[in-house]
């Protein structure tokens, strides 16, 4: 099929390229072309987020212990131990993507039996990885928001009309955090509202996932580094909030504190 910018037009081939992108198998030119495509293609971006989440969950699984008896059986077959083998490092250019199709397909088939179990056990890490991937794509997009406005009376109704829910959307410009607008994110195949704030040259994405339990408000419940970004999480009984940015941790904590106060004040 016809290719543009070195990328295949067939959806199945594009999914193979996504696996290679996540694994760092693509050259710089192809990676840039694919990332630009992700910024313009929500469906492909959602598939990329799913692959990132799946791989993060699988990597978090404990490695199985290989018994000495099994190692002896492998040695009897004349197979070299994995530690002695030198892995081949490849980089696929714009027209080299077909060469990796078979190996990626085999890996996908072998992993498919573990995917659902791994995603369930590693849900927080998978969610964090998806949020990091979505935030990274927003930095590459022409605009990080779907609706651009600093007025909560514009942002909240827009989100409500599309997915039926929206969090508080205070403008914190006086505190140095300007509301740029909102967008709909797809995390784990579910649409969730996201607000975007700007602090100096840094963007902060605030994802609000609805809660089922309705527990009382708690302080920051988790902090971690996701894809090179700082990430803070807390709940207020209605939503589980995830704030992510490439700004420093102290600034992100300041944002969270001010947002929580403004949201509580109404």
C-alpha positions, -999 to +999 in steps of 0.1 A: +000+000+000+011+036-006+033+050+022+036+087+032+065+102+052+080+067+054+050+053+074+028+025+062-009+032+056-021-002+067-035-001+103-019-034+112+015-023+100+011+009+120+005-011+151+037-030+145+055+004+143+040+014+176+056-016+193+090-007+177+086+029+189+079+018+225+109-006+224+132+022+210+137+003+177+131+032+153+155+057+139+151+094+148+134+104+115+108+076+117+102+082+154+095+119+147+071+111+118+052+085+140+050+109+170+035+136+147+010+111+134+001+102+170-006+138+177-031+140+149-047+105+153-066+099+186-073+063+178-036+055+171-026+075+202-050+054+223-034+022+209+001+036+217-010+043+253-024+007+256+009-008+244+029+014+268+006+004+297+008-033+288+046-033+286+049-014+318+027-039+336+045-069+321+079-055+331+067-052+366+060-089+369+085-109+390+110-128+369+107-166+372+135-186+388+151-211+365+159-244+382+194-260+379+177-291+364+161-270+337+194-252+329+211-286+326+185-298+301+190-267+281+228-271+282+224-307+270+207-294+238+238-273+231+220-239+236+242-211+248+230-194+280+213-161+275+239-142+296+266-153+271+247-142+240+253-107+227+220-091+218+218-075+184+208-039+184+188-028+153+174+005+142+146+004+117+145+032+091+114+045+072+114+014+049+127-012+073+096-018+093+085-049+074+116-067+085+105-067+121+069-078+116+074-115+123+093-110+155+069-084+169+040-106+160+055-136+178+063-115+209+027-102+209+012-137+208+034-149+236+025-120+258-012-119+251-020-146+277-004-125+304-018-091+294-051-090+312-037-104+345-007-081+343-029-050+336-051-059+366-022-064+391-003-033+379-033-010+374-018+021+392+015+018+372-004+011+340-026+042+345+004+063+353+022+051+322-009+059+301-011+094+316+026+100+309+022+089+273-008+112+268+010+141+284+040+136+261+017+136+231+000+168+242+034+185+242+040+175+206+005+185+194-003+218+178-025+225+208-025+207+242-063+213+246-095+205+228-113+236+242-091+266+248-104+289+276-095+301+310-132+303+320-144+273+340-180+282+327-167+273+293-145+243+300-168+224+324-199+225+301-177+215+272-164+184+290-199+176+304-214+177+269-189+151+256-183+126+284-209+135+310-186+146+338-161+173+346-140+183+377-137+217+392-117+240+369-105+270+388-083+295+371-052+299+393-035+327+372-031+348+403-010+320+418+011+316+387-009+287+372-031+298+342-059+275+330-054+270+293-085+247+288-094+211+288-094+180+266-108+144+267-082+117+274-086+080+267-071+060+295-076+023+296-102+026+268-123+050+289-127+087+282-118+109+312-116+147+316-083+165+316-074+201+325-043+218+313-025+246+332+006+266+323+033+277+348+060+298+330+072+276+302+058+243+317+025+226+311+006+207+338-019+181+328-045+172+354-065+140+347-096+134+368-107+098+369-142+093+385-142+073+417-166+045+426-160+044+463-168+080+472-141+081+499-134+112+518-108+137+507-072+126+514-038+142+510-015+134+481-017+096+480+011+087+457+040+103+440+063+088+413+082+095+382+065+085+350+083+087+317+106+114+331+078+135+344+068+143+380+034+128+389+012+134+420-021+117+428-049+124+453-086+119+457-115+141+468-143+114+470-156+122+435-125+120+414-090+105+416-067+132+404-034+128+386-012+159+380+018+154+357+044+179+344+081+183+336+083+211+361+101+205+394+085+186+422+081+216+445+062+236+419+039+206+412+032+202+449+024+240+451+000+236+422-017+206+438-021+225+471-036+256+454-059+235+432-072+215+461-079+247+481-096+264+452-117+234+444-128+230+480-138+267+482-159+263+451 
